[in-house]
């Protein structure tokens, strides 16, 4: 048995007969080229949404800039129009003010002239009635007491309302000054107490012209 292991004897190949059989055709194991489907997306195309977003942002910025430019133009024109209108109004006001200022001296002059042309009051006799009033009343401009009843023309006209041209306004036989100063009767009523007797008759008879009873002074 060990004689078969001598190194001078070649080793038999137990698969030698197998190798001599015709070899079957070996299949081609090469991978066919991969054709991506038409709708397949590669890693590089994932950037498309970002590009679209960038385009939208740029378009929005452009629109905003256009709107701002239009707003600026409108504001500028409106501001210029308002400024021109304000300037014109100021000019008109200045012209009107200048005109009024120019007319003021004339008005002042007219007022001064009017104030200096006030008619002078003339009272020749100094009784308080102007000469013009006395001419209307018919009294004497040179006499304080035209009718001579001791009451000035002014007192008779303004205070007692008696007739400055008659000593006895009510014709009761008592002069106006006596009725006013002594008996305190009404110089415009001939019967002050209304008893049917004239004031003068009662005084002459010793009776009170202002009521019942005897006259007491």
Helices and strands as residue ranges (DSSP letters): G 2-5, H 16-20, G 43-47, H 48-116, H 131-137, H 153-154, I 155-159, H 176-178, I 179-183, H 199-205
